[in-house]
Amino acid sequence: MSERKGAITMGGMPLTLIGDEVKVGQKAPDVELLTNDLAPARLSSYLGKVVIISVVPSLDTGVCDIQTRRFNAEAAGLGPDVVILTVSMDLPFAQKRWCGQAGVDQVVTLSDHREAAFGLAYGLLIKELRLLARAVLVVDRQGLLRYSQLVPEVGSEPDYEPALAAARQLV
């Protein structure tokens, strides 16, 4: 398993990402995550749709809250052929509570807490924190990664527009 030391920072402090980085043009790894009801969910179940994967460290933090609310608001304008997933290490119960409190109903939240399978498969697991790095990925209908943005500073928001534009081009 590869490690990328200093790939991102948190408050200016370098952090290490574990796992092999997935590159644009590669098949998106199919991993199993958990829904808010503890049911298994595979990324391959979204084949045939354009998928935006919004990756956040924890929904209960300010920037993750902003990022997830933003994608929830954008979802209506993207149409039925686009699915937005938010993946974090939060427990499914915490995700469900957060969505209810925030009124987030257009984004599907999935938990990677059990085995960090997503984080490892996509090279987004922060070694020092056992949280996911902030990133936005866009996967086409055939399951190929078409856009990838790793946010260099954990405390910063992603650049939403390029990800949204990439998804719109694939519809």
C-alpha positions in Angstrom: 0.0 0.0 0.0 1.5 3.3 -1.0 1.9 6.3 1.2 2.1 9.9 0.0 3.7 12.0 2.7 2.8 15.7 2.6 0.1 15.2 0.0 -2.2 17.4 1.9 -2.1 19.7 5.0 -4.3 20.5 7.9 -3.7 23.9 9.4 -0.5 23.9 7.5 0.8 20.7 9.0 1.7 18.0 6.4 -0.4 14.8 6.4 0.1 11.4 4.8 -2.4 9.8 2.5 -2.6 6.0 2.3 -3.6 4.0 -0.7 -3.0 4.2 -4.4 -4.2 7.4 -6.0 -6.9 6.8 -8.7 -6.2 8.8 -11.8 -8.6 10.3 -14.3 -9.4 7.7 -17.0 -9.1 4.7 -14.7 -12.0 2.6 -13.7 -13.4 3.8 -10.4 -12.7 1.2 -7.7 -15.9 -0.6 -6.6 -16.0 -0.7 -2.8 -18.6 -1.4 -0.3 -19.8 1.3 2.0 -22.7 1.6 4.5 -25.9 3.5 4.1 -27.5 5.4 6.9 -29.6 2.3 7.7 -26.5 0.1 7.9 -27.2 -1.6 4.6 -24.2 -2.3 2.3 -24.0 -0.1 -0.7 -21.6 -0.7 -3.6 -20.4 2.1 -5.9 -21.1 -0.2 -8.9 -24.9 0.0 -8.0 -24.7 3.5 -9.6 -23.5 2.4 -13.0 -25.6 4.0 -15.7 -25.7 7.3 -13.8 -23.2 10.1 -13.6 -21.9 10.1 -10.0 -20.3 13.0 -8.1 -18.5 11.7 -5.1 -18.0 14.5 -2.5 -15.5 13.2 0.0 -15.3 14.9 3.5 -13.5 14.2 6.7 -16.6 14.6 9.0 -20.1 16.1 8.4 -20.0 17.6 11.9 -17.4 20.2 10.9 -17.9 23.6 9.3 -16.3 23.1 5.9 -17.8 19.6 5.5 -21.2 21.0 6.4 -20.8 23.8 3.8 -19.6 21.4 1.1 -22.4 18.9 1.6 -25.1 21.6 1.7 -23.7 23.1 -1.5 -23.9 19.8 -3.4 -27.4 19.2 -2.0 -28.5 22.6 -3.4 -26.8 21.9 -6.7 -28.5 18.4 -7.1 -31.8 19.7 -8.3 -30.3 21.5 -11.2 -28.3 18.5 -12.4 -31.3 16.3 -13.3 -32.2 12.7 -12.6 -29.2 11.2 -14.4 -26.7 12.5 -11.8 -26.3 11.1 -8.3 -24.4 12.9 -5.6 -22.7 10.8 -2.9 -21.1 12.2 0.2 -18.6 9.8 1.7 -17.1 10.2 5.1 -15.8 8.1 8.0 -18.7 9.2 10.2 -20.9 6.5 11.6 -24.1 5.9 9.6 -26.1 7.1 12.6 -24.2 10.4 12.7 -24.7 10.9 9.0 -28.5 10.2 9.3 -28.7 12.6 12.2 -26.7 15.3 10.4 -28.8 15.0 7.2 -32.0 15.3 9.2 -30.8 18.4 11.1 -29.4 20.0 8.0 -32.4 19.2 5.8 -30.1 17.5 3.3 -32.3 15.2 1.2 -30.7 15.2 -2.3 -27.3 13.8 -1.4 -26.8 10.2 -0.5 -24.4 9.9 2.5 -22.3 6.7 2.8 -20.0 5.7 5.6 -16.5 4.3 5.1 -16.0 3.8 8.9 -15.9 0.0 9.0 -12.8 -0.9 6.9 -11.8 2.4 5.3 -12.2 0.5 2.0 -13.0 3.6 0.0 -10.2 5.7 1.5 -7.6 3.0 0.8 -9.0 2.2 -2.7 -8.9 5.9 -3.8 -5.8 6.9 -1.9 -7.7 9.3 0.3 -7.2 7.8 3.8 -5.3 10.2 6.1 -2.9 8.1 8.0 -2.5 10.4 11.0 -6.3 10.9 11.6 -8.0 7.8 10.1 -10.3 10.3 8.3 -10.8 10.9 4.6 -9.1 13.7 2.7 -11.4 16.4 1.2 -11.9 15.6 -2.5 -14.5 15.7 -5.3 -14.6 12.9 -7.9 -16.9 12.5 -11.0 -17.5 9.1 -12.4 -19.2 8.5 -15.8 -22.0 6.1 -16.6 -19.6 3.3 -17.4 -17.7 3.7 -14.1 -14.7 5.6 -15.3 -13.2 8.4 -13.2 -13.6 11.6 -15.4 -12.7 14.3 -12.9 -10.6 14.3 -9.7 -9.9 17.2 -7.3 -7.9 16.6 -4.1 -8.2 19.7 -1.9 -4.6 20.4 -0.7 -5.7 22.0 2.7 -8.2 19.9 4.7 -9.8 23.1 6.0 -10.5 24.6 2.6 -13.6 24.1 0.4 -13.2 22.4 -3.0 -13.6 24.4 -6.2 -17.2 23.3 -7.0 -17.6 24.7 -10.5 -15.1 22.4 -12.4 -16.7 19.3 -10.8 -20.2 20.4 -11.6 -19.1 21.3 -15.1 -17.5 17.8 -15.5 -20.8 16.2 -14.4 -22.9 18.3 -16.7 -20.7 17.4 -19.7 -21.3 13.7 -19.0 -25.1 13.9 -18.9 
